[in-house]
Amino acid sequence: MGDRNERGPSTRRRRTTISGEATGASARQANGGKASGPGGQGEQDAPGSARRHKGSNDVKDRLSCHRLQESLLSSESGYSNYRGILNWCVVMLVLSNARLFLENLIKYGILVDPIQVVSLFLKDPYSWPAPCLIIGNDAGHHWPPGTISEGAGTFLHFVNLSAVLCFPPATVLTLSSMTPVGGVFALGVYTILFLKLFSYKDVNKWCREIRQATARPSVHRANGSAVHSNVTYPGNLTHRDIYYFIFAPTLCYELNFPRSTRIRKRFLLRRLIEMLFLMQLQVGLIHGWFPTVQNSMKPFQVKSYFQVLTFLFLLQVPNHMIWLLFFYWFFHSSMNFVAELMQFGDREFYRDWWNSETVPYFWANWNIPVHKWCLRHFYKPMLRKGVNKLAAQIAVFLVSAFFHEYLVSIPLKMFRLWAFMGMMAQIPLALFVGRFLRGNYGNAAVWISLIIGQPIAVLMYVHDYYVLHYGGVSEGGAV
Ligand SMILES: CC(C)(COP(=O)(O)OP(=O)(O)OC[C@H]1O[C@@H](n2cnc3c(N)ncnc32)[C@H](O)[C@@H]1OP(=O)(O)O)[C@@H](O)C(=O)NCCC(=O)NCCS
């Protein structure tokens, strides 16, 4: 899954990971005594004495085979290389779904065929409104500084941002040929564009505010060139600069992004292979579990809540696996691929959210581009204006809940607020976990909320979608 040359095999690394000792022989020690120190003395002896020393070491090896050490899984061991476990999870994921793949292959044929998708698009591009909607966007308009007043500029930005937010949903809701997946994709792209333009506008405004102190007229290069030379406002106001930002894997604009010195071709190829493979795996898994989700509609109809619970438990594992795969595919493979291609230097797209012992830690670490945007353009400005911390946090979660609902309800063409409520439920959950659970218990609570919370929302949306579009629910099997 990761980069092999970043870390050697675990067998080679094992001892250094545990305690930093160079070799196993170096740690020999008498029962009840202390470690005898590195066994490097023999290395300084003459060849004859080295042979004798080696012989006596062999004897010692045969006599003693224990040393003072912790078990690997104890936290005291300091061991942290769980790469093999991660690979095991992937293998288990593939094997545990193999039966389902085979069954579906026999029943429904090949469900995932990327070549078919491309050829269909090429044959009739006008029946694919989502890609057309995305291709049609143009973000690169700006006026040279001084052409219009600050107030007029703010108004025009407001109009532009409103159009970015409202035009795509109007298209999605009015075009019957728009599929839910196409709708999510198109709205996702426009939401990203909205956040980026918001950031672009803010940063340029901040630059204007400090312009007197910082402006240097001798600016030659802007973002988009890997040659390092600091750009200052208004030297950044170029099409090249804004388009570099639009395609860069970040939501926060900066006049001088950190840049890597070269494109590592092997790294790029590995990320590309991961992207293609994991995308197929995700689509395959979604197709594989689709009949199960459909079958779960029947218990809703007959109001058998025990059966609903059973389906919920059945759904939670594949749903969670798909989500984990999505995380790796999007935040590691895809974002690193784009960053490498654009020589974008800041690769902190996620932090160790899996160790979250509190809910706020999870939200501050799992999606760094969004978190950074929230902090920089919404949360901190509110705090600076004197809003208290809890109110500011609630406001951030309200905005986030709005966008979650926007990205689900509009493509499905139904308004149910499950995603909104799921996001808002994070606040009481955070208060509860923070108040009553600590350490591993807190970590388990975060995992449980992720594993159980999402399938509940998925099930609710799928159920409502079926009731709305099929006037009831099917008896199972594919539609
Ligand atoms: C709401 C949210 C922004 C809070 O983040 P947090 O890191 O828990 O917030 P904190 O209160 O600990 O403070 C964060 C920053 O604000 C700063 N800060 C705190 N009080 C401040 C004040 N009065 N004035 C200025 N800055 C202040 C802190 O120093 C800290 O700065 P740093 O990041 O540079 O260290 C975060 O939970 C979040 O991003 N939520 C939404 C996430 C989301 O919806 N993601 C969608 C994923 S799909």
The ligand as a MOL file (V3000), in Angstrom:
LIG
                    3D

  0  0  0     0  0            999 V3000
M  V30 BEGIN CTAB
M  V30 COUNTS 48 50 0 0 0
M  V30 BEGIN ATOM
M  V30 1 C -14.1860 23.8690 14.4660 0
M  V30 2 C -12.7290 23.5370 14.2450 0
M  V30 3 C -12.1440 24.4910 13.2050 0
M  V30 4 C -12.0020 23.6620 15.5660 0
M  V30 5 O -10.6630 23.2930 15.3850 0
M  V30 6 P -9.7110 23.0530 16.6600 0
M  V30 7 O -8.3400 22.7630 16.1450 0
M  V30 8 O -10.3370 22.0510 17.5480 0
M  V30 9 O -9.7770 24.5000 17.3150 0
M  V30 10 P -8.9610 25.1200 18.5340 0
M  V30 11 O -9.9230 25.8780 19.3550 0
M  V30 12 O -8.1570 24.0560 19.2020 0
M  V30 13 O -7.9760 26.1920 17.8940 0
M  V30 14 C -7.4710 26.1190 16.6380 0
M  V30 15 C -6.5810 27.3240 16.3420 0
M  V30 16 O -7.2240 28.5200 16.7080 0
M  V30 17 C -6.3270 29.3140 17.5100 0
M  V30 18 N -7.0970 30.1220 18.4500 0
M  V30 19 C -7.7300 29.7150 19.5680 0
M  V30 20 N -8.3220 30.7860 20.1680 0
M  V30 21 C -8.0340 31.8760 19.3920 0
M  V30 22 C -8.3700 33.2560 19.4610 0
M  V30 23 N -9.1140 33.7500 20.4400 0
M  V30 24 N -7.9180 34.0740 18.4740 0
M  V30 25 C -7.1710 33.5980 17.4630 0
M  V30 26 N -6.8240 32.2930 17.3390 0
M  V30 27 C -7.2460 31.4440 18.2890 0
M  V30 28 C -5.4680 28.2930 18.2060 0
M  V30 29 O -4.2440 28.8610 18.6150 0
M  V30 30 C -5.2670 27.2800 17.1130 0
M  V30 31 O -4.2560 27.7460 16.2340 0
M  V30 32 P -3.2360 26.7540 15.4940 0
M  V30 33 O -4.0860 25.8320 14.6530 0
M  V30 34 O -2.3940 27.6630 14.6760 0
M  V30 35 O -2.5110 26.0350 16.5730 0
M  V30 36 C -12.5420 22.0730 13.7350 0
M  V30 37 O -13.1870 21.1900 14.5970 0
M  V30 38 C -13.0630 21.8460 12.3320 0
M  V30 39 O -12.3580 22.0850 11.3790 0
M  V30 40 N -14.3150 21.3720 12.2110 0
M  V30 41 C -14.9800 21.1520 10.9480 0
M  V30 42 C -14.3400 20.0520 10.2180 0
M  V30 43 C -15.1410 19.6250 9.0500 0
M  V30 44 O -16.2910 19.9300 8.8990 0
M  V30 45 N -14.5520 18.8670 8.1910 0
M  V30 46 C -15.2280 18.3460 7.0610 0
M  V30 47 C -14.5960 17.1210 6.7070 0
M  V30 48 S -15.4770 16.2410 5.4720 0
M  V30 END ATOM
M  V30 BEGIN BOND
M  V30 1 1 1 2
M  V30 2 1 2 3
M  V30 3 1 2 4
M  V30 4 1 2 36
M  V30 5 1 4 5
M  V30 6 1 5 6
M  V30 7 2 6 7
M  V30 8 1 6 8
M  V30 9 1 6 9
M  V30 10 1 9 10
M  V30 11 2 10 11
M  V30 12 1 10 12
M  V30 13 1 10 13
M  V30 14 1 13 14
M  V30 15 1 14 15
M  V30 16 1 15 16
M  V30 17 1 15 30
M  V30 18 1 16 17
M  V30 19 1 17 18
M  V30 20 1 17 28
M  V30 21 1 18 19
M  V30 22 1 18 27
M  V30 23 2 19 20
M  V30 24 1 20 21
M  V30 25 1 21 22
M  V30 26 2 21 27
M  V30 27 1 22 23
M  V30 28 2 22 24
M  V30 29 1 24 25
M  V30 30 2 25 26
M  V30 31 1 26 27
M  V30 32 1 28 29
M  V30 33 1 28 30
M  V30 34 1 30 31
M  V30 35 1 31 32
M  V30 36 2 32 33
M  V30 37 1 32 34
M  V30 38 1 32 35
M  V30 39 1 36 37
M  V30 40 1 36 38
M  V30 41 2 38 39
M  V30 42 1 38 40
M  V30 43 1 40 41
M  V30 44 1 41 42
M  V30 45 1 42 43
M  V30 46 2 43 44
M  V30 47 1 43 45
M  V30 48 1 45 46
M  V30 49 1 46 47
M  V30 50 1 47 48
M  V30 END BOND
M  V30 END CTAB
M  END
